[in-house]
Amino acid sequence: FIPEKQHEATRNVISSSKHLLMRYFIGVMLELLGVMSLITLALLIFGVENALLIGFFAGIMNIIPYIGPIIGSVIGLMLGVTATLAFGSFDDLLPVMAKLIGVFSVVQFLDNNILVPFIYSNSVKAHPLEIFFVIIMGGSLAGIFGMLLAIPVYTVLRVIAREFFQQFR
């Protein structure tokens, strides 16, 4: 399907795209594990019941850009409150809620200001501001699904443009 003169450039695009996308998905897994570990560890230190389950859901939801952390925090808060009520610790309800909200706030601050810019910009070799605009555009075009696919699609399109349009510099 590809003209003979474009074979080498096409091989380069496929190789570069594969490499950058592999780095991106490894970065996503590192971020997921980082958020999951930080939340679980902090909640264990504070003695919150179901810390591992809350950390797991928060880490998984964190994959969805921008709204995922909110969803993860709400689920985590509901799990923490439910566990506290199930054990009959009605007096501990407000302190547990405060601990959960504090942990989620601090971890999201660390994630958004340290983990995400470092991991994503290094994994796809793009500036963090580029990543921000790409996710916003993906969200406006296709909603949550567009936000999830924005960085991989942008990475492939950037590799194709770099390979086939470099003579126009």
DSSP file (Angstrom, degrees, kcal/mol; ACC not computed):
  #  RESIDUE AA STRUCTURE BP1 BP2  ACC     N-H-->O    O-->H-N    N-H-->O    O-->H-N    TCO  KAPPA ALPHA  PHI   PSI    X-CA   Y-CA   Z-CA
    1    1 A F              0   0    0      0, 0.0     0, 0.0     0, 0.0     0, 0.0   0.000 360.0 360.0 360.0 -18.1    0.0    0.0    0.0
    2    2 A I        -     0   0    0      1,-0.1     5,-0.1     2,-0.0     0, 0.0  -0.840 360.0-109.6-105.1 133.4    3.0    2.3    0.5
    3    3 A P    >   -     0   0    0      0, 0.0     3,-1.7     0, 0.0     4,-0.3  -0.243  30.4-114.9 -58.3 149.5    5.0    3.6   -2.4
    4    4 A E  G >  S+     0   0    0      1,-0.3     3,-1.3     2,-0.2     4,-0.4   0.848 113.7  56.7 -56.1 -39.8    8.5    2.2   -2.7
    5    5 A K  G 3  S+     0   0    0      1,-0.3     4,-0.3     2,-0.1    -1,-0.3   0.666 106.3  51.4 -71.3 -13.9   10.2    5.5   -2.0
    6    6 A Q  G <> S+     0   0    0     -3,-1.7     4,-2.5     1,-0.1    -1,-0.3   0.387  80.7  96.5-100.7   2.2    8.4    5.9    1.3
    7    7 A H  H <> S+     0   0    0     -3,-1.3     4,-2.4    -4,-0.3     5,-0.2   0.926  85.4  45.7 -60.0 -47.5    9.2    2.5    2.7
    8    8 A E  H  > S+     0   0    0     -4,-0.4     4,-2.2     1,-0.2    -1,-0.2   0.921 114.3  47.9 -64.3 -43.8   12.2    3.6    4.8
    9    9 A A  H  > S+     0   0    0     -4,-0.3     4,-2.3     1,-0.2    -1,-0.2   0.887 111.6  51.3 -63.7 -38.3   10.3    6.6    6.2
   10   10 A T  H  X S+     0   0    0     -4,-2.5     4,-2.5     2,-0.2    -2,-0.2   0.904 108.5  50.7 -66.2 -41.1    7.4    4.4    7.0
   11   11 A R  H  X S+     0   0    0     -4,-2.4     4,-2.6     1,-0.2    -2,-0.2   0.906 110.5  50.3 -61.3 -41.2    9.6    2.0    8.9
   12   12 A N  H  X S+     0   0    0     -4,-2.2     4,-2.9     2,-0.2     5,-0.3   0.908 110.1  49.9 -63.4 -41.8   11.1    4.9   10.8
   13   13 A V  H  X S+     0   0    0     -4,-2.3     4,-2.7     2,-0.2     5,-0.3   0.933 112.9  46.2 -62.6 -46.2    7.6    6.1   11.7
   14   14 A I  H  X S+     0   0    0     -4,-2.5     4,-2.4     2,-0.2    -2,-0.2   0.921 115.4  46.2 -64.1 -43.5    6.5    2.7   12.9
   15   15 A S  H  X S+     0   0    0     -4,-2.6     4,-2.2    -5,-0.2    -2,-0.2   0.938 116.0  44.1 -65.3 -47.2    9.6    2.2   14.9
   16   16 A S  H  X S+     0   0    0     -4,-2.9     4,-2.8     2,-0.2     5,-0.2   0.906 114.8  49.4 -65.4 -41.9    9.6    5.6   16.5
   17   17 A S  H  X S+     0   0    0     -4,-2.7     4,-2.8    -5,-0.3     5,-0.3   0.924 111.1  49.4 -63.0 -44.6    5.9    5.5   17.3
   18   18 A K  H  X S+     0   0    0     -4,-2.4     4,-2.1    -5,-0.3    -1,-0.2   0.919 113.1  47.5 -59.9 -44.1    6.2    2.0   18.8
   19   19 A H  H  X S+     0   0    0     -4,-2.2     4,-2.1     2,-0.2    -2,-0.2   0.940 115.5  43.1 -63.8 -49.0    9.1    3.2   21.0
   20   20 A L  H  X S+     0   0    0     -4,-2.8     4,-2.3     1,-0.2    -2,-0.2   0.879 114.4  50.0 -68.3 -37.7    7.4    6.4   22.2
   21   21 A L  H  X S+     0   0    0     -4,-2.8     4,-2.6    -5,-0.2     5,-0.2   0.883 109.4  51.8 -69.0 -36.5    4.0    4.7   22.8
   22   22 A M  H  X S+     0   0    0     -4,-2.1     4,-2.0    -5,-0.3    -2,-0.2   0.925 111.2  47.7 -62.5 -43.6    5.7    2.0   24.8
   23   23 A R  H  X S+     0   0    0     -4,-2.1     4,-2.2     2,-0.2    -2,-0.2   0.889 111.2  52.1 -63.0 -39.1    7.4    4.7   26.9
   24   24 A Y  H  X S+     0   0    0     -4,-2.3     4,-2.4    99,-0.3    -2,-0.2   0.939 110.4  45.9 -63.2 -48.2    4.1    6.5   27.3
   25   25 A F  H  X S+     0   0    0     -4,-2.6     4,-2.0     1,-0.2    -1,-0.2   0.843 111.8  51.8 -68.7 -32.2    2.3    3.4   28.6
   26   26 A I  H  X S+     0   0    0     -4,-2.0     4,-2.3    -5,-0.2    -1,-0.2   0.907 109.9  50.8 -65.2 -41.1    5.1    2.6   30.9
   27   27 A G  H  X S+     0   0    0     -4,-2.2     4,-2.5     2,-0.2    -2,-0.2   0.894 108.2  51.4 -61.8 -40.8    4.8    6.2   32.2
   28   28 A V  H  X S+     0   0    0     -4,-2.4     4,-2.7     1,-0.2    -1,-0.2   0.914 110.6  48.6 -62.4 -42.6    1.1    5.7   32.7
   29   29 A M  H  X S+     0   0    0     -4,-2.0     4,-2.7     2,-0.2    -2,-0.2   0.890 110.6  51.0 -65.7 -38.3    1.7    2.6   34.7
   30   30 A L  H  X S+     0   0    0     -4,-2.3     4,-2.5     2,-0.2    -2,-0.2   0.910 111.6  47.4 -64.0 -41.5    4.4    4.3   36.8
   31   31 A E  H  X S+     0   0    0     -4,-2.5     4,-2.8     2,-0.2     5,-0.3   0.933 111.9  50.3 -64.7 -44.8    2.0    7.2   37.5
   32   32 A L  H  X S+     0   0    0     -4,-2.7     4,-2.5     1,-0.2    -2,-0.2   0.935 114.4  43.8 -57.5 -48.4   -0.8    4.7   38.4
   33   33 A L  H  X S+     0   0    0     -4,-2.7     4,-2.6     2,-0.2    -1,-0.2   0.868 113.0  52.8 -66.7 -36.6    1.5    2.8   40.8
   34   34 A G  H  X S+     0   0    0     -4,-2.5     4,-2.6    -5,-0.2    -2,-0.2   0.943 113.2  41.6 -64.0 -48.4    2.9    6.1   42.3
   35   35 A V  H  X S+     0   0    0     -4,-2.8     4,-2.5     2,-0.2     5,-0.3   0.922 116.0  50.3 -64.9 -44.1   -0.6    7.5   43.1
   36   36 A M  H  X S+     0   0    0     -4,-2.5     4,-2.4    -5,-0.3     5,-0.2   0.923 113.7  45.3 -59.9 -44.7   -1.8    4.1   44.3
   37   37 A S  H  X S+     0   0    0     -4,-2.6     4,-2.9     2,-0.2     5,-0.2   0.920 112.9  49.3 -67.1 -44.7    1.3    3.7   46.6
   38   38 A L  H  X S+     0   0    0     -4,-2.6     4,-2.4    -5,-0.2     5,-0.2   0.928 114.9  43.7 -62.1 -45.2    1.2    7.2   48.0
   39   39 A I  H  X S+     0   0    0     -4,-2.5     4,-2.5    -5,-0.2     5,-0.2   0.936 116.0  47.3 -66.9 -45.4   -2.5    7.1   48.8
   40   40 A T  H  X S+     0   0    0     -4,-2.4     4,-2.3    -5,-0.3    -2,-0.2   0.934 114.2  47.1 -61.7 -46.1   -2.3    3.6   50.3
   41   41 A L  H  X S+     0   0    0     -4,-2.9     4,-2.2    -5,-0.2    -1,-0.2   0.922 113.6  47.2 -62.7 -45.3    0.8    4.4   52.4
   42   42 A A  H  X S+     0   0    0     -4,-2.4     4,-2.0    -5,-0.2    -1,-0.2   0.908 113.5  47.9 -64.4 -41.7   -0.6    7.7   53.7
   43   43 A L  H  X>S+     0   0    0     -4,-2.5     5,-2.7    -5,-0.2     4,-0.5   0.863 110.4  52.0 -69.4 -33.9   -4.0    6.1   54.6
   44   44 A L  H ><5S+     0   0    0     -4,-2.3     3,-0.7    -5,-0.2    -1,-0.2   0.902 108.5  51.4 -65.3 -39.9   -2.2    3.2   56.3
   45   45 A I  H 3<5S+     0   0    0     -4,-2.2    -2,-0.2     1,-0.2    -1,-0.2   0.895 111.9  46.6 -62.3 -39.7   -0.2    5.7   58.4
   46   46 A F  H 3<5S-     0   0    0     -4,-2.0    -1,-0.2    -5,-0.2    -2,-0.2   0.517 114.6-119.5 -81.4  -4.7   -3.4    7.5   59.4
   47   47 A G  T <<5 +     0   0    0     -3,-0.7     2,-0.3    -4,-0.5    -3,-0.2   0.794  51.8 164.4  75.1  29.1   -5.0    4.1   60.2
   48   48 A V    > < -     0   0    0     -5,-2.7     3,-0.8    -6,-0.1    -1,-0.2  -0.642  39.0-116.3 -81.8 134.5   -7.9    4.4   57.7
   49   49 A E  T 3  S+     0   0    0     -2,-0.3    34,-0.1     1,-0.2    35,-0.1  -0.344  94.9  19.0 -67.1 150.0   -9.7    1.1   57.0
   50   50 A N  T 3> S+     0   0    0     33,-0.1     4,-2.5     1,-0.1    -1,-0.2   0.818  74.8 155.5  60.5  35.4   -9.5   -0.4   53.5
   51   51 A A  H <>  +     0   0    0     -3,-0.8     4,-2.6     1,-0.2     5,-0.2   0.883  69.9  50.1 -60.5 -40.8   -6.5    1.8   52.6
   52   52 A L  H  > S+     0   0    0      2,-0.2     4,-2.3     1,-0.2    -1,-0.2   0.914 111.9  47.1 -66.7 -42.8   -5.3   -0.6   49.9
   53   53 A L  H  > S+     0   0    0      2,-0.2     4,-2.3     1,-0.2     5,-0.2   0.914 113.7  47.9 -64.8 -43.4   -8.7   -0.8   48.2
   54   54 A I  H  X S+     0   0    0     -4,-2.5     4,-2.3     1,-0.2    -2,-0.2   0.921 113.0  48.4 -63.6 -44.1   -9.1    3.0   48.3
   55   55 A G  H  X S+     0   0    0     -4,-2.6     4,-2.4    -5,-0.2    -2,-0.2   0.878 109.9  53.2 -63.4 -38.0   -5.6    3.5   46.9
   56   56 A F  H  X S+     0   0    0     -4,-2.3     4,-2.4     2,-0.2    -2,-0.2   0.952 111.8  43.5 -62.2 -51.0   -6.3    1.0   44.2
   57   57 A F  H  X S+     0   0    0     -4,-2.3     4,-2.5     1,-0.2     5,-0.2   0.892 113.8  51.2 -63.9 -39.1   -9.4    2.7   43.0
   58   58 A A  H  X S+     0   0    0     -4,-2.3     4,-1.4    -5,-0.2    -1,-0.2   0.908 111.5  47.9 -64.7 -41.0   -7.8    6.1   43.2
   59   59 A G  H  < S+     0   0    0     -4,-2.4     4,-0.3     2,-0.2    -2,-0.2   0.914 113.0  47.5 -65.6 -43.4   -4.8    4.9   41.2
   60   60 A I  H >< S+     0   0    0     -4,-2.4     3,-1.4     1,-0.2     4,-0.3   0.928 113.2  47.5 -64.1 -45.8   -7.0    3.3   38.5
   61   61 A M  H >< S+     0   0    0     -4,-2.5     3,-1.4     1,-0.3    -1,-0.2   0.777  97.4  72.8 -67.2 -25.0   -9.3    6.4   38.2
   62   62 A N  T 3< S+     0   0    0     -4,-1.4    -1,-0.3     1,-0.3    -2,-0.2   0.652  79.7  75.2 -66.2 -14.0   -6.2    8.6   38.0
   63   63 A I  T <  S+     0   0    0     -3,-1.4    -1,-0.3    -4,-0.3    -2,-0.2   0.859  79.3  80.5 -64.5 -34.6   -5.6    7.3   34.4
   64   64 A I  S <> S-     0   0    0     -3,-1.4     4,-1.1    -4,-0.3    81,-0.1  -0.634  94.7-118.2 -75.2 118.2   -8.5    9.5   33.2
   65   65 A P  T  4 S-     0   0    0      0, 0.0     2,-2.8     0, 0.0     3,-0.1  -0.292  76.0 -17.3 -62.7 139.8   -7.1   13.0   32.9
   66   66 A Y  T  4 S+     0   0    0      1,-0.2     4,-0.4    -4,-0.2    -2,-0.1  -0.248 138.3  46.1  68.0 -52.3   -8.5   15.8   35.0
   67   67 A I  T  > S+     0   0    0     -2,-2.8     4,-2.3     2,-0.1    -1,-0.2   0.704  95.5  74.4 -94.5 -18.6  -11.8   14.2   36.1
   68   68 A G  H  X S+     0   0    0     -4,-1.1     4,-3.1     1,-0.2     5,-0.2   0.909  94.0  51.6 -59.6 -45.2  -10.4   10.8   37.0
   69   69 A P  H  > S+     0   0    0      0, 0.0     4,-2.2     0, 0.0    -1,-0.2   0.861 109.9  50.7 -61.0 -33.4   -8.8   12.1   40.3
   70   70 A I  H  > S+     0   0    0     -4,-0.4     4,-2.3     2,-0.2    -2,-0.2   0.934 112.3  45.8 -67.9 -45.3  -12.2   13.6   41.3
   71   71 A I  H  X S+     0   0    0     -4,-2.3     4,-2.6     1,-0.2     5,-0.2   0.927 113.8  49.7 -62.0 -44.9  -14.0   10.3   40.6
   72   72 A G  H  X S+     0   0    0     -4,-3.1     4,-2.6     1,-0.2    -1,-0.2   0.877 110.6  50.2 -61.8 -38.6  -11.3    8.4   42.5
   73   73 A S  H  X S+     0   0    0     -4,-2.2     4,-2.7    -5,-0.2    -1,-0.2   0.905 111.1  48.1 -66.7 -41.6  -11.5   10.8   45.4
   74   74 A V  H  X S+     0   0    0     -4,-2.3     4,-2.5     2,-0.2    -2,-0.2   0.931 114.3  46.1 -65.4 -44.8  -15.3   10.5   45.6
   75   75 A I  H  X S+     0   0    0     -4,-2.6     4,-2.7     2,-0.2    -2,-0.2   0.931 114.2  48.9 -62.3 -44.6  -15.1    6.7   45.4
   76   76 A G  H  X S+     0   0    0     -4,-2.6     4,-2.5    -5,-0.2    -2,-0.2   0.898 111.0  49.6 -61.7 -41.3  -12.4    6.6   48.0
   77   77 A L  H  X S+     0   0    0     -4,-2.7     4,-2.5     2,-0.2     5,-0.2   0.908 111.7  48.7 -64.1 -42.2  -14.3    8.9   50.3
   78   78 A M  H  X S+     0   0    0     -4,-2.5     4,-2.6     2,-0.2    -2,-0.2   0.910 112.2  48.6 -64.8 -41.5  -17.4    6.7   50.0
   79   79 A L  H  X S+     0   0    0     -4,-2.7     4,-2.4     2,-0.2    -2,-0.2   0.911 113.2  47.5 -64.4 -41.8  -15.4    3.6   50.7
   80   80 A G  H  X S+     0   0    0     -4,-2.5     4,-2.1     2,-0.2    -2,-0.2   0.910 114.3  45.6 -65.7 -42.9  -13.7    5.2   53.8
   81   81 A V  H  X S+     0   0    0     -4,-2.5     4,-2.7     2,-0.2     5,-0.2   0.918 113.2  50.4 -66.8 -43.1  -17.0    6.5   55.1
   82   82 A T  H  X S+     0   0    0     -4,-2.6     4,-2.4    -5,-0.2    -2,-0.2   0.914 111.3  48.2 -61.6 -43.5  -18.7    3.1   54.5
   83   83 A A  H  X S+     0   0    0     -4,-2.4     4,-1.5     2,-0.2    -1,-0.2   0.905 112.1  49.5 -64.4 -40.8  -16.0    1.2   56.3
   84   84 A T  H  <>S+     0   0    0     -4,-2.1     5,-2.0     1,-0.2    -2,-0.2   0.919 113.7  45.3 -64.4 -43.3  -16.1    3.6   59.2
   85   85 A L  H ><5S+     0   0    0     -4,-2.7     3,-1.2     1,-0.2    -2,-0.2   0.860 108.4  57.7 -68.3 -34.8  -19.8    3.3   59.5
   86   86 A A  H 3<5S+     0   0    0     -4,-2.4    -1,-0.2     1,-0.3    -2,-0.2   0.836 105.8  49.8 -64.9 -32.4  -19.6   -0.5   59.1
   87   87 A F  T 3<5S-     0   0    0     -4,-1.5    -1,-0.3    -5,-0.1    -2,-0.2   0.456 115.5-118.1 -85.1   0.1  -17.3   -0.8   62.1
   88   88 A G  T < 5 +     0   0    0     -3,-1.2     2,-1.4    -4,-0.2     3,-0.2   0.695  67.5 141.6  75.2  18.9  -19.8    1.4   64.2
   89   89 A S    > < +     0   0    0     -5,-2.0     3,-0.8     1,-0.2     4,-0.3  -0.520  10.4 156.3 -92.9  68.1  -17.2    4.2   64.7
   90   90 A F  G >  S+     0   0    0     -2,-1.4     3,-0.9     1,-0.3     4,-0.3   0.807  70.2  56.8 -66.3 -28.9  -19.7    7.1   64.3
   91   91 A D  G 3  S+     0   0    0     -3,-0.2    -1,-0.3     1,-0.2     3,-0.2   0.752 104.4  53.9 -72.3 -23.6  -17.5    9.4   66.3
   92   92 A D  G <> S+     0   0    0     -3,-0.8     4,-2.3     1,-0.2    -1,-0.2   0.436  81.3  95.7 -89.2   0.4  -14.6    8.8   63.9
   93   93 A L  H <> S+     0   0    0     -3,-0.9     4,-2.3    -4,-0.3     5,-0.2   0.935  85.6  42.3 -61.1 -51.8  -16.5    9.7   60.8
   94   94 A L  H  > S+     0   0    0     -4,-0.3     4,-2.5    -3,-0.2    -1,-0.2   0.913 115.0  49.6 -65.8 -43.1  -15.5   13.4   60.5
   95   95 A P  H  > S+     0   0    0      0, 0.0     4,-2.4     0, 0.0    -1,-0.2   0.901 112.0  49.2 -62.2 -37.5  -11.8   12.7   61.3
   96   96 A V  H  X S+     0   0    0     -4,-2.3     4,-2.7     2,-0.2    -2,-0.2   0.916 111.3  49.1 -66.2 -42.0  -11.7    9.9   58.7
   97   97 A M  H  X S+     0   0    0     -4,-2.3     4,-2.7    -5,-0.2     5,-0.2   0.915 111.5  49.6 -62.5 -42.0  -13.3   12.2   56.1
   98   98 A A  H  X S+     0   0    0     -4,-2.5     4,-2.4     2,-0.2    -2,-0.2   0.907 111.6  48.8 -63.6 -41.5  -10.8   14.9   56.9
   99   99 A K  H  X S+     0   0    0     -4,-2.4     4,-2.8     2,-0.2     5,-0.2   0.923 112.7  47.8 -63.2 -44.4   -7.9   12.4   56.6
  100  100 A L  H  X S+     0   0    0     -4,-2.7     4,-2.8     2,-0.2     5,-0.2   0.938 113.7  46.0 -62.9 -47.1   -9.2   11.1   53.3
  101  101 A I  H  X S+     0   0    0     -4,-2.7     4,-2.3     1,-0.2    -1,-0.2   0.907 114.6  48.8 -63.5 -41.2   -9.7   14.6   51.8
  102  102 A G  H  X S+     0   0    0     -4,-2.4     4,-2.5    -5,-0.2     5,-0.2   0.921 112.5  47.0 -64.0 -44.9   -6.3   15.7   53.1
  103  103 A V  H  X S+     0   0    0     -4,-2.8     4,-2.7     1,-0.2     5,-0.3   0.939 113.6  47.9 -64.0 -46.9   -4.5   12.7   51.6
  104  104 A F  H  X S+     0   0    0     -4,-2.8     4,-2.3    -5,-0.2     5,-0.2   0.901 113.0  49.3 -61.6 -39.8   -6.3   13.0   48.3
  105  105 A S  H  X S+     0   0    0     -4,-2.3     4,-2.1    -5,-0.2    -2,-0.2   0.936 114.1  43.7 -65.1 -46.7   -5.5   16.7   48.1
  106  106 A V  H  X S+     0   0    0     -4,-2.5     4,-2.5     2,-0.2    -2,-0.2   0.922 115.6  47.8 -66.4 -43.9   -1.8   16.3   48.9
  107  107 A V  H  X S+     0   0    0     -4,-2.7     4,-2.9    -5,-0.2    -1,-0.2   0.907 112.4  49.0 -65.8 -40.7   -1.3   13.3   46.6
  108  108 A Q  H  X S+     0   0    0     -4,-2.3     4,-3.0    -5,-0.3     5,-0.2   0.883 109.9  52.3 -67.0 -36.0   -3.1   15.0   43.7
  109  109 A F  H  X S+     0   0    0     -4,-2.1     4,-1.9    -5,-0.2     5,-0.2   0.949 113.6  43.5 -61.0 -47.9   -1.0   18.1   44.3
  110  110 A L  H  X>S+     0   0    0     -4,-2.5     4,-2.0     2,-0.2     5,-1.6   0.903 115.9  48.9 -63.7 -41.3    2.2   16.0   44.1
  111  111 A D  I  <>S+     0   0    0     -4,-2.9     5,-3.1     3,-0.2    -2,-0.2   0.944 115.0  42.5 -64.4 -48.9    0.9   14.0   41.1
  112  112 A N  I  <5S+     0   0    0     -4,-3.0    -1,-0.2     1,-0.2    -2,-0.2   0.797 123.8  35.8 -71.5 -28.2   -0.1   17.1   39.1
  113  113 A N  I  <5S+     0   0    0     -4,-1.9    -1,-0.2    -5,-0.2    -2,-0.2   0.655 134.7  12.7-102.1 -17.1    3.0   19.1   39.9
  114  114 A I  I  X5S+     0   0    0     -4,-2.0     4,-1.5    -5,-0.2     5,-0.3   0.698 125.5  40.0-122.0 -58.5    5.7   16.5   40.0
  115  115 A L  I  ><S+     0   0    0     -5,-1.6     4,-3.2     2,-0.2     5,-0.3   0.962 114.8  45.2 -65.9 -55.4    4.7   13.1   38.6
  116  116 A V  H  >XS+     0   0    0     -5,-3.1     4,-2.4     1,-0.2     5,-0.6   0.936 115.6  43.4 -61.2 -52.7    2.6   14.0   35.6
  117  117 A P  H  >5S+     0   0    0      0, 0.0     4,-1.5     0, 0.0     5,-0.3   0.923 120.0  43.7 -60.7 -40.7    4.8   16.7   34.0
  118  118 A F  H  X5S+     0   0    0     -4,-1.5     4,-1.6     3,-0.2    -2,-0.2   0.951 119.4  40.3 -68.1 -49.5    8.0   14.7   34.6
  119  119 A I  H  X5S+     0   0    0     -4,-3.2     4,-2.3    -5,-0.3     5,-0.2   0.953 120.6  40.7 -67.7 -51.2    6.6   11.3   33.5
  120  120 A Y  H  X5S+     0   0    0     -4,-2.4     4,-2.2    -5,-0.3     6,-0.3   0.916 115.9  48.1 -68.9 -42.9    4.6   12.4   30.4
  121  121 A S  H  XXS+     0   0    0     -4,-1.5     5,-1.0    -5,-0.6     4,-0.6   0.884 117.6  42.8 -67.2 -35.3    7.0   14.9   29.1
  122  122 A N  H  <5S+     0   0    0     -4,-1.6    -1,-0.2    -5,-0.3    -2,-0.2   0.847 113.6  51.6 -75.9 -33.1    9.9   12.5   29.4
  123  123 A S  H  <5S+     0   0    0     -4,-2.3   -99,-0.3    -5,-0.2    -2,-0.2   0.906 125.4  23.1 -74.5 -40.1    8.0    9.5   28.0
  124  124 A V  H  <5S-     0   0    0     -4,-2.2    -1,-0.2    -5,-0.2    -2,-0.2   0.371 103.3-123.3-105.9   4.3    6.7   11.1   24.8
  125  125 A K  T  <5 +     0   0    0     -4,-0.6     2,-0.3    -5,-0.2    -3,-0.2   0.933  67.1 127.8  54.7  52.9    9.4   13.8   24.6
  126  126 A A      < -     0   0    0     -5,-1.0    -1,-0.2    -6,-0.3    -2,-0.2  -0.947  66.5 -97.2-134.1 155.2    7.0   16.7   24.6
  127  127 A H    >>  -     0   0    0     -2,-0.3     4,-1.9     1,-0.1     3,-0.6  -0.450  33.5-121.2 -69.1 143.0    6.7   19.9   26.7
  128  128 A P  H 3> S+     0   0    0      0, 0.0     4,-2.2     0, 0.0    -1,-0.1   0.833 114.3  56.4 -56.1 -33.1    4.2   19.6   29.6
  129  129 A L  H 3> S+     0   0    0      2,-0.2     4,-2.4     1,-0.2     5,-0.2   0.877 104.5  52.8 -67.3 -36.0    2.2   22.5   28.1
  130  130 A E  H <> S+     0   0    0     -3,-0.6     4,-2.6     2,-0.2    -1,-0.2   0.935 108.9  49.9 -59.2 -46.5    1.9   20.6   24.8
  131  131 A I  H  X S+     0   0    0     -4,-1.9     4,-2.4     1,-0.2    -2,-0.2   0.907 109.4  51.7 -60.3 -43.1    0.5   17.7   26.8
  132  132 A F  H  X S+     0   0    0     -4,-2.2     4,-2.2     1,-0.2    -1,-0.2   0.941 112.5  44.3 -59.5 -49.5   -2.0   19.9   28.5
  133  133 A F  H  X S+     0   0    0     -4,-2.4     4,-2.6     1,-0.2    -2,-0.2   0.881 112.0  53.0 -65.0 -38.5   -3.3   21.4   25.3
  134  134 A V  H  X S+     0   0    0     -4,-2.6     4,-2.6     2,-0.2    -1,-0.2   0.917 110.5  46.8 -63.9 -43.3   -3.5   18.0   23.6
  135  135 A I  H  X S+     0   0    0     -4,-2.4     4,-2.4     2,-0.2    -2,-0.2   0.905 112.4  50.2 -66.5 -40.7   -5.6   16.6   26.4
  136  136 A I  H  X S+     0   0    0     -4,-2.2     4,-2.2    -5,-0.2    -2,-0.2   0.926 112.8  46.6 -62.7 -44.3   -7.9   19.6   26.4
  137  137 A M  H  X S+     0   0    0     -4,-2.6     4,-2.0     2,-0.2    -2,-0.2   0.912 111.8  51.0 -64.7 -42.1   -8.4   19.3   22.6
  138  138 A G  H  X S+     0   0    0     -4,-2.6     4,-2.6     1,-0.2     9,-0.3   0.898 111.1  49.0 -61.4 -40.3   -9.0   15.6   22.9
  139  139 A G  H  X S+     0   0    0     -4,-2.4     4,-1.9     7,-0.3    -1,-0.2   0.881 111.1  48.6 -66.7 -38.8  -11.6   16.2   25.6
  140  140 A S  H  < S+     0   0    0     -4,-2.2    -1,-0.2     2,-0.2    -2,-0.2   0.810 117.4  42.5 -73.0 -27.5  -13.4   18.8   23.6
  141  141 A L  H  < S+     0   0    0     -4,-2.0    -2,-0.2    -5,-0.2    -1,-0.2   0.875 138.0   3.4 -83.4 -39.3  -13.4   16.6   20.5
  142  142 A A  H >X S-     0   0    0     -4,-2.6     4,-1.0     1,-0.3     3,-0.6   0.193  89.9-131.2-139.1  19.3  -14.4   13.3   22.0
  143  143 A G  H 3X S-     0   0    0     -4,-1.9     4,-1.9     1,-0.2    -1,-0.3  -0.307  74.4 -15.4  68.4-146.2  -15.0   13.7   25.7
  144  144 A I  H 3> S+     0   0    0      1,-0.2     4,-2.1     2,-0.2    -1,-0.2   0.895 139.2  54.3 -62.4 -41.4  -13.4   11.3   28.2
  145  145 A F  H <> S+     0   0    0     -3,-0.6     4,-1.8     1,-0.2    -1,-0.2   0.894 108.4  50.1 -60.1 -40.0  -12.5    8.8   25.5
  146  146 A G  H  X S+     0   0    0     -4,-1.0     4,-1.1    -8,-0.2    -7,-0.3   0.854 108.0  53.1 -66.4 -35.3  -10.7   11.6   23.6
  147  147 A M  H  X S+     0   0    0     -4,-1.9     4,-0.5    -9,-0.3    -2,-0.2   0.884 109.3  49.2 -66.5 -37.9   -8.8   12.6   26.7
  148  148 A L  H  < S+     0   0    0     -4,-2.1    -2,-0.2     1,-0.2    -1,-0.2   0.881 119.8  36.3 -68.1 -37.6   -7.6    9.0   27.1
  149  149 A L  H  X S+     0   0    0     -4,-1.8     4,-2.3    -5,-0.2     5,-0.3   0.511  92.8  92.6 -93.8  -4.8   -6.5    8.7   23.5
  150  150 A A  H  X S+     0   0    0     -4,-1.1     4,-2.6     1,-0.2     5,-0.2   0.918  87.1  43.4 -59.4 -49.7   -5.2   12.3   23.1
  151  151 A I  H  X S+     0   0    0     -4,-0.5     4,-2.5     2,-0.2    -1,-0.2   0.927 115.0  47.3 -68.7 -45.2   -1.5   11.7   24.0
  152  152 A P  H  > S+     0   0    0      0, 0.0     4,-2.1     0, 0.0    -1,-0.2   0.927 115.8  45.7 -61.3 -41.8   -1.0    8.4   22.0
  153  153 A V  H  X S+     0   0    0     -4,-2.3     4,-2.7     1,-0.2     5,-0.2   0.928 113.6  49.3 -65.6 -44.0   -2.7    9.9   18.9
  154  154 A Y  H  X S+     0   0    0     -4,-2.6     4,-2.6    -5,-0.3    -1,-0.2   0.894 109.1  53.2 -60.8 -40.2   -0.7   13.1   19.2
  155  155 A T  H  X S+     0   0    0     -4,-2.5     4,-2.0     2,-0.2    -1,-0.2   0.933 111.4  44.6 -61.8 -46.5    2.5   11.1   19.6
  156  156 A V  H  X S+     0   0    0     -4,-2.1     4,-2.5     1,-0.2    -2,-0.2   0.927 114.2  49.2 -65.0 -44.9    1.9    9.1   16.4
  157  157 A L  H  X S+     0   0    0     -4,-2.7     4,-2.6     1,-0.2    -1,-0.2   0.882 110.5  51.4 -62.8 -37.3    0.9   12.2   14.5
  158  158 A R  H  X S+     0   0    0     -4,-2.6     4,-2.4    -5,-0.2    -1,-0.2   0.891 110.2  48.6 -66.7 -38.9    4.0   14.1   15.7
  159  159 A V  H  X S+     0   0    0     -4,-2.0     4,-2.2     2,-0.2    -2,-0.2   0.919 112.5  48.5 -66.0 -43.3    6.2   11.3   14.6
  160  160 A I  H  X S+     0   0    0     -4,-2.5     4,-2.8     1,-0.2     5,-0.4   0.934 113.1  47.5 -62.2 -46.2    4.6   11.1   11.2
  161  161 A A  H  X S+     0   0    0     -4,-2.6     4,-2.1     1,-0.2    -1,-0.2   0.908 111.9  50.2 -62.7 -41.5    4.9   14.9   10.7
  162  162 A R  H  < S+     0   0    0     -4,-2.4     4,-0.4    -5,-0.2    -1,-0.2   0.893 116.2  41.8 -64.0 -38.6    8.5   14.9   11.8
  163  163 A E  H  < S+     0   0    0     -4,-2.2     3,-0.3    -5,-0.2    -2,-0.2   0.921 124.5  31.8 -76.4 -44.9    9.4   12.1    9.4
  164  164 A F  H  < S+     0   0    0     -4,-2.8     3,-0.2    -5,-0.2    -3,-0.2   0.685 124.4  40.9 -92.0 -18.5    7.5   13.1    6.3
  165  165 A F  S >< S+     0   0    0     -4,-2.1     3,-1.5    -5,-0.4    -1,-0.2   0.221  77.8 104.6-114.0  15.4    7.5   16.9    6.6
  166  166 A Q  G >  S+     0   0    0     -4,-0.4     3,-1.2    -3,-0.3    -1,-0.1   0.733  71.7  67.2 -71.2 -19.5   11.1   17.5    7.8
  167  167 A Q  G 3  S+     0   0    0      1,-0.2    -1,-0.3    -3,-0.2    -2,-0.1   0.629  90.7  65.6 -73.4 -10.3   12.1   18.7    4.3
  168  168 A F  G <         0   0    0     -3,-1.5    -1,-0.2     1,-0.2    -2,-0.2   0.292 360.0 360.0 -92.8   9.9    9.9   21.8    4.8
  169  169 A R    <         0   0    0     -3,-1.2    -1,-0.2    -4,-0.0    -2,-0.1   0.505 360.0 360.0 -66.8 360.0   12.0   23.2    7.6
